[in-house]
Amino acid sequence: MASFLLEIYTPGPAALALDRLTAQARAAAEHAAQAGLEVRHVRSFITPGDQVCFHVFEAPSAETLTRMSELAHFDHERITEVIE
């Protein structure tokens, strides 16, 4: 499976939002798995100066993550494939 970075902008105190956003990412991946999509949440981190939360997922394609986001109503700004 490939790795992808899913970006979410977080207005307000970003560091306070990390636990909530990580929980949402995990729930979205679980929801996708129940729907038959092969998605795994790896980790989440925030860049407080930019107010951006990044979620690392493993999935077969960016389209799979787009479908996960649609099913779980998990809004994001961008999905980018990454090499680790």
LUMMARSE-937401 format. One line per field, with one value per residue (C-alpha): x, y, z. Coordinates in Angstrom, 1 decimal. Example, Ala and Ser with C-alpha at 12.3 -4.5 7.8 and 13.67 -1.06 7.14 Angstrom:
REM residues 2
east	(12.3, 13.7)
north	(-4.5, -1.1)
up	(7.8, 7.1)
//
This chain:
REM residues 84
east	(0.0, 1.1, 1.3, -0.6, -0.7, -4.1, -4.1, -6.7, -6.5, -7.3, -8.4, -7.7, -5.2, -4.0, -2.2, -5.5, -7.2, -4.7, -6.4, -9.8, -8.5, -6.5, -9.7, -11.6, -9.0, -9.0, -12.8, -12.8, -10.4, -12.5, -15.7, -14.0, -12.8, -16.3, -17.4, -14.8, -12.1, -8.5, -7.4, -5.1, -4.5, -0.8, -0.3, -1.3, 0.7, 0.2, 2.3, 1.0, 2.6, 0.6, -2.5, -2.3, -3.0, -1.5, -2.7, -0.7, -2.8, -1.9, -4.3, -4.1, -4.8, -5.7, -9.1, -9.6, -8.9, -11.2, -14.0, -13.2, -13.5, -16.9, -18.2, -17.1, -17.8, -14.1, -13.3, -9.8, -7.9, -5.6, -4.3, -0.7, 1.2, 4.3, 7.4, 8.6)
north	(0.0, 3.6, 6.3, 9.6, 12.8, 14.3, 18.0, 19.8, 23.4, 24.0, 27.5, 28.4, 26.8, 23.9, 22.0, 21.7, 20.1, 17.3, 14.7, 15.5, 15.5, 12.2, 10.6, 11.7, 10.4, 7.0, 6.9, 7.7, 4.9, 2.5, 3.6, 3.1, -0.4, -1.4, -0.2, -2.5, 0.1, -0.8, 2.2, 2.5, 5.6, 5.7, 8.9, 12.6, 15.7, 19.5, 22.4, 25.0, 28.0, 27.2, 25.8, 22.6, 19.1, 16.3, 12.7, 9.9, 7.1, 3.9, 3.1, 1.7, 5.1, 8.7, 7.9, 5.4, 8.2, 10.6, 7.9, 7.4, 11.2, 11.2, 8.2, 9.6, 13.3, 13.9, 17.2, 17.9, 20.4, 18.1, 14.5, 14.0, 10.7, 10.5, 8.3, 7.2)
up	(0.0, -0.6, 2.0, 1.7, 3.6, 4.2, 5.2, 7.3, 8.3, 12.0, 13.0, 16.5, 19.0, 16.8, 19.6, 21.5, 18.5, 17.8, 20.0, 18.5, 14.9, 15.5, 16.8, 13.8, 11.4, 13.1, 13.1, 9.4, 8.6, 10.7, 8.9, 5.6, 6.6, 7.5, 4.0, 2.5, 1.8, 2.6, 4.6, 7.7, 9.8, 10.7, 12.6, 12.9, 13.6, 13.7, 12.5, 15.0, 13.2, 10.0, 11.8, 9.7, 10.8, 8.7, 8.8, 7.4, 5.9, 4.0, 1.2, -2.3, -3.9, -3.3, -4.7, -1.9, 0.7, -1.2, -0.9, 2.8, 3.4, 1.6, 3.5, 6.9, 6.2, 6.9, 5.3, 4.1, 2.0, 0.0, -0.3, -1.4, -1.9, 0.1, 0.2, 3.6)
//
